[in-house]
Amino acid sequence: MPDTQLDMDQLSGALRRETVKKNVAAIHISGKLTLLQRKLSNVLLLNAYDALTSAPTHTIDARTLAMMVGYNSNDFDTLRASLRALAETVAEWDMLDEQGRQEWGVSSLLSFAKLKNGICEYAYSPALAQKLYDPKIYALINVQIQRNFSSGHGLALYENCYRFVRTGSTGWWALDVFRKLMGVDGSDYYSSFKHLNAKIIKPAVAEVNKSSDILIEPEFQKKGRTVTDIRFLIKGNPQKAMFEIDDSDGVRNLQVYKTLRKQGVSDRLARQWIAEHGEDYVQQKLDYVSGQGDVKSTVGYLSAALRDDYQPPEKEAPAEPSPEAVEAARVRDAEKAREDQAYAARAAERAERSRRLSIVEELVSRRNPTQRDADKRLFLAGLDNDLDREHFRAHGWRSGLNANAIFDFWEELEPDAFT
């Protein structure tokens, strides 16, 4: 299924957040979900989360749902089959309540789902909705990063490890617990540690390290010669920026961006203004506009204030600053200038990278299937290591790890393509 690019301007409400609070219990019970079903359950939960306990049902545009999961928006047969599987999958939780008493429960993951007139309507059972909504214990699951995964076991391991990123370790899990988390607890084949390690642990660890914003390393505990427990050491992925390319270096997490969006500024324009003018300058103009009383068009007025550098009335000149204050201000300004220059360089690099990737997509679309297959084989033959080749196989011509090599390849085929 093709990995389509998400355009955040097309999304609304909770879907713009990119991360969903997922209760630890829910992560632990969904091990037997396939990759597509697991991605689908995360997006459905993200869409419903704000009204999870107050609304009996939730709705989402079916094509938007397909786009966020990352498959063909016209493939409704696959969507129906995945929704049916979620409704038929039993969720079981076993956890402590607020008084420390053990609580066990069981429910289907979805109590019902239907597709009508291009809209997907669905619901959770009240008991499961309470567990999913519980804000005390949760993990933030990034629905952008989950699109990078190509196996259900890899995504299941990512979900179960990510919530421990701050502590650096999952702690020890008995192998029986781990098999349950991976959804293979009912298999005689995986009762053998040799098979479990070769077919589940090693491939899943490799995919998490290749496809996500964390790096994990398994450790094993033995009794005699028998492996009995497993834990994972966790740290941030130094190539995290490659996975956040769609988030414009975290701009959407800035308070000034959120304020712009509340004022009616579009996602794209808000990010453009911050990139062009810097966070502080945009905040200054927001403060200026907010002090002007009722304004007919806030966005238009703000645009003019940014363009023409509107200033509030001059106040009395403050007392002459001390030499120490002047020097401190100079140091701050120099540091700010360096940061602004570095940010502008990164923004320009991202813009150029995005432009070139769009050109590559256009060039590929012009080739017939035989030529496309030959292009991929030729490009793969020129890559030096297994990591680069594996990343290209997973992401094709949008492989961030191979971007420069991709541009060089197509520039050689089409010398004037990027000019």
C-alpha positions in Angstrom: 0.0 0.0 0.0 1.4 3.4 -0.9 2.7 5.7 1.8 1.0 8.9 1.0 2.2 12.2 2.4 0.0 13.8 5.0 -1.1 17.5 4.5 -1.9 18.8 7.9 -4.0 21.6 6.4 -6.5 18.9 5.3 -7.0 17.7 8.9 -9.0 19.2 11.7 -9.7 18.9 15.4 -7.8 16.1 17.3 -6.3 14.7 14.0 -3.9 17.7 13.8 -2.2 16.7 17.0 -0.1 13.9 15.5 0.2 12.1 18.9 -2.4 10.1 20.8 -2.4 9.4 24.5 -2.7 5.7 24.6 -3.4 4.0 28.0 -0.7 1.5 28.9 -3.4 -1.2 29.3 -4.5 -0.7 25.8 -1.0 -1.1 24.5 -0.6 -4.3 26.4 -3.8 -5.9 25.1 -3.4 -5.2 21.4 -0.5 -7.5 20.7 -2.4 -9.7 18.3 -3.4 -6.9 15.9 -1.9 -6.8 12.5 0.2 -3.8 11.4 -2.7 -2.2 9.6 -5.2 -2.9 12.4 -2.8 -1.5 15.0 -2.3 1.7 13.0 -6.0 2.0 12.4 -6.8 1.6 16.1 -4.3 4.4 17.0 -5.8 6.8 14.4 -9.4 6.0 15.6 -8.4 6.6 19.2 -6.7 9.9 18.3 -9.8 11.1 16.5 -12.1 10.1 19.4 -9.9 11.0 22.4 -11.3 14.4 23.3 -14.9 13.1 23.4 -14.1 9.5 24.4 -16.2 9.4 27.6 -18.8 12.0 26.7 -19.9 11.0 23.2 -21.5 7.5 22.5 -20.2 7.4 19.0 -17.4 9.0 16.9 -17.1 9.8 13.2 -14.2 10.3 10.8 -14.1 10.8 7.0 -13.2 7.4 5.5 -10.7 8.8 3.0 -9.0 10.9 5.7 -8.8 7.7 7.8 -7.2 5.8 5.0 -4.8 8.6 4.3 -3.6 8.8 7.9 -3.1 5.0 8.1 -1.2 5.2 4.8 -3.1 3.1 2.2 -5.2 3.7 -0.9 -8.2 5.9 0.0 -10.3 3.9 -2.5 -9.6 0.6 -0.9 -12.8 0.3 1.1 -12.6 -3.5 1.2 -9.4 -3.4 3.2 -10.9 -0.7 5.5 -14.0 -2.8 6.1 -12.0 -5.9 6.8 -9.8 -4.1 9.3 -12.7 -2.5 11.1 -14.4 -5.9 11.3 -11.2 -7.4 12.8 -11.1 -4.6 15.5 -14.7 -5.4 16.4 -13.9 -9.1 16.7 -10.7 -8.6 18.7 -11.0 -9.1 22.5 -9.3 -6.5 24.7 -8.3 -7.7 28.2 -6.8 -5.6 30.9 -5.5 -6.5 34.3 -4.3 -3.5 36.4 -4.6 -1.8 39.7 -7.3 0.8 40.4 -6.8 4.1 42.4 -7.1 2.2 45.7 -4.5 -0.4 44.7 -7.1 -3.1 44.1 -6.7 -5.5 41.2 -9.1 -4.9 38.3 -9.7 -7.3 35.4 -11.9 -6.6 32.5 -12.6 -7.7 28.9 -14.2 -6.0 25.9 -14.1 -5.9 22.2 -11.8 -3.2 20.9 -14.7 -1.6 19.0 -18.3 -2.1 20.0 -19.4 -1.4 16.5 -18.3 0.3 13.3 -20.1 1.2 10.1 -19.3 3.0 6.8 -22.0 5.1 5.2 -21.8 7.9 2.6 -18.0 8.1 2.9 -18.1 8.4 6.7 -16.8 5.9 9.3 -18.9 5.8 12.5 -17.6 3.7 15.4 -17.9 3.4 19.2 -16.1 1.9 22.2 -17.8 0.1 25.1 -18.2 2.4 28.1 -15.8 0.3 30.2 -13.0 0.3 27.6 -13.5 4.0 26.8 -12.8 4.7 30.5 -9.6 2.7 30.3 -8.5 4.3 27.1 -9.2 7.8 28.4 -7.4 7.3 31.8 -4.9 10.2 31.8 -2.8 8.9 34.7 -0.9 6.2 32.8 -0.4 6.7 29.1 2.1 6.7 26.3 2.2 9.2 23.5 2.0 7.3 20.2 3.1 9.4 17.2 0.8 8.6 14.3 3.3 10.1 11.8 6.1 7.8 13.0 3.8 4.7 13.0 3.5 5.2 9.2 7.2 4.2 8.8 6.6 0.7 10.2 6.1 -2.3 7.9 5.5 -5.0 10.5 3.0 -5.4 13.3 5.6 -6.8 15.7 7.9 -3.8 15.1 5.1 -1.3 15.8 3.9 -3.3 18.9 7.5 -3.3 20.3 7.8 0.5 19.6 4.5 1.2 21.5 5.6 -0.9 24.5 9.1 0.7 24.6 8.3 4.3 23.9 6.6 5.0 27.1 9.8 4.2 29.0 12.0 6.5 27.0 12.5 8.9 29.9 13.6 6.1 32.3 15.9 4.5 29.7 14.6 0.9 30.2 11.4 -1.1 30.1 12.3 -3.1 33.2 12.3 -6.9 33.1 9.5 -8.7 31.5 9.0 -12.4 31.8 9.2 -14.1 28.4 5.6 -15.2 28.7 4.6 -11.5 29.2 6.7 -10.5 26.2 5.1 -13.2 24.0 1.7 -11.8 25.0 2.7 -8.2 24.1 3.9 -9.4 20.7 0.7 -11.4 20.1 2.4 -14.8 19.8 1.6 -16.3 23.2 -0.6 -19.0 21.7 2.1 -20.3 19.4 4.0 -23.5 20.2 6.6 -22.4 17.7 7.5 -19.3 19.6 7.7 -21.1 23.0 11.2 -21.8 21.9 13.5 -18.8 22.7 15.6 -19.6 19.6 12.6 -19.1 17.3 11.3 -16.1 19.3 14.7 -14.3 19.1 15.3 -15.0 15.4 11.8 -14.3 14.1 10.3 -11.7 16.5 12.9 -10.0 18.7 15.8 -9.3 16.3 13.6 -8.2 13.3 11.4 -6.0 15.6 14.4 -4.4 17.3 15.9 -3.7 13.9 12.7 -2.0 12.6 12.3 0.1 15.7 15.9 1.4 15.4 15.5 2.0 11.6 12.0 3.5 11.5 11.4 5.4 14.7 12.6 8.2 17.0 14.1 5.8 19.6 16.9 3.2 19.7 16.5 0.1 21.7 18.8 -2.8 22.8 17.5 -6.0 24.3 19.1 -7.6 27.4 18.3 -11.1 28.6 18.2 -12.7 32.1 18.9 -16.4 32.5 18.3 -19.2 35.0 21.1 -21.6 34.3 21.2 -21.8 30.5 17.5 -20.9 30.0 16.5 -17.3 29.1 13.6 -16.3 31.4 13.3 -12.5 31.1 13.9 -9.7 28.7 14.2 -5.9 29.0 15.0 -3.2 26.5 17.4 -0.3 27.0 16.1 2.9 25.3 17.5 6.1 24.1 16.6 8.8 21.6 17.5 8.3 18.0 20.2 10.8 16.9 18.6 10.8 13.4 15.3 11.8 14.9 15.2 14.9 12.7 14.7 12.5 9.7 11.5 11.3 11.2 10.2 14.8 12.1 10.7 16.3 8.7 6.9 16.7 8.3 6.7 18.6 11.6 8.9 21.5 10.4 11.5 21.0 13.2 8.8 21.0 15.9 7.3 24.4 14.9 3.9 23.1 15.6 4.8 22.6 19.2 5.7 26.3 19.7 3.3 28.4 21.7 3.5 31.2 19.1 2.3 28.7 16.4 -0.7 27.7 18.6 -1.6 31.3 19.1 -1.5 32.0 15.4 -3.8 29.0 14.7 -6.3 30.3 17.3 -6.3 33.7 15.5 -7.4 31.9 12.3 -4.0 31.6 10.5 -3.6 28.5 8.4 -1.1 25.8 9.3 1.1 26.6 6.3 1.0 30.4 6.7 1.8 30.1 10.4 4.8 28.0 9.8 5.9 30.3 6.9 5.7 33.4 9.1 7.7 31.7 11.9 10.3 30.5 9.5 10.6 33.9 7.8 10.5 36.3 10.8 11.4 34.1 13.8 9.4 33.2 16.9 10.1 36.4 18.9 9.2 38.8 16.1 5.9 37.0 15.3 5.0 37.0 19.0 5.8 40.8 19.2 3.4 41.5 16.4 0.7 39.2 17.9 1.0 41.3 21.1 0.8 44.5 19.1 -2.4 43.4 17.3 -4.0 42.1 20.5 -3.6 45.6 21.9 -5.5 47.3 19.0 -9.0 46.4 20.2 -11.5 45.1 17.7 -9.9 44.4 14.4 -12.0 43.6 11.3 -9.6 41.1 9.9 -7.0 39.8 12.4 -5.1 37.8 9.9 -4.9 40.7 7.4 -3.9 43.1 10.1 -1.3 40.7 11.5 0.1 40.2 8.0 0.5 43.9 7.5 2.1 44.3 11.0 4.7 41.6 10.1 5.4 43.1 6.7 5.6 46.7 7.7 7.0 46.2 11.3 4.2 48.0 13.1 5.5 49.4 16.4 3.6 50.6 19.5 3.9 54.3 20.5 7.3 55.2 21.8 7.7 55.4 25.5 10.0 57.6 27.5 13.6 56.5 27.0 14.7 54.3 29.9 17.7 55.0 32.0 21.1 54.4 30.3 22.0 50.7 30.9 25.1 49.7 32.7 28.2 48.5 30.7 27.5 45.0 32.1 23.9 45.0 30.9 25.1 46.3 27.5 27.6 43.4 27.2 25.0 40.9 28.3 22.6 42.1 25.7 25.3 42.0 23.0 26.1 38.4 23.9 22.4 37.5 23.8 21.9 39.3 20.5 24.9 37.5 19.0 23.7 34.1 20.2 20.2 34.9 18.9 21.6 35.9 15.5 23.5 32.6 15.3 20.4 30.7 16.2 18.3 32.7 13.6 21.0 32.1 10.9 21.1 28.4 11.7 17.3 28.1 11.7 17.0 30.0 8.4 19.6 27.7 6.9 17.7 24.6 8.1 14.4 26.1 6.8 16.0 26.8 3.4 17.5 23.3 3.3 14.1 21.7 4.1 12.4 23.8 1.5 14.9 22.9 -1.2 14.8 19.2 -0.2 11.0 19.3 -0.4 11.1 21.0 -3.8 13.5 18.4 -5.2 11.5 15.5 -3.8 8.4 16.8 -5.6 10.4 17.0 -8.8 11.6 13.4 -8.3 8.0 12.3 -7.8 7.1 14.0 -11.1 10.0 12.4 -12.9 9.1 8.9 -11.6 5.4 9.4 -12.6 6.5 10.0 -16.3 8.3 6.6 -16.4 6.6 3.4 -17.5 6.5 0.5 -15.1 9.5 -1.2 -16.8 11.6 1.9 -16.6 10.6 2.5 -12.9 11.7 -1.0 -12.0 15.0 -0.6 -13.8 15.6 2.8 -12.2 15.2 1.3 -8.7 17.5 -1.6 -9.4 20.1 0.8 -10.8 19.9 3.1 -7.8 20.1 0.2 -5.3 23.2 -1.1 -7.1 24.9 2.2 -6.4 24.3 2.3 -2.6 27.3 1.4 -0.4 25.7 -0.2 2.7 22.8 -2.4 3.8 21.2 0.3 5.9 20.9 2.7 2.9 19.5 -0.1 0.7 17.0 -1.3 3.3 15.8 2.3 3.9 15.3 2.8 0.2 13.4 -0.5 -0.1 11.1 0.6 2.7 10.5 4.2 1.6 11.4 4.3 -2.1 12.2 7.7 -3.7 11.1 9.5 -0.5 13.9 7.9 1.5 15.2 10.7 3.7 18.4 8.7 4.4 19.3 8.6 0.7 18.0 12.0 -0.3 21.3 13.4 -1.6 22.1 10.2 -3.5 18.5 10.3 -5.0 19.0 13.8 -6.2 22.4 13.0 -7.7 20.9 9.9 -9.5 18.1 11.8 -11.1 20.3 14.8 -11.9 22.4 12.4 -13.9 19.4 11.0 -15.7 17.8 14.5 -16.2 20.6 17.1 -16.1 18.3 20.1 -15.9 15.6 18.6 -13.8 16.3 20.6 -10.6 17.2 24.0 -12.1 
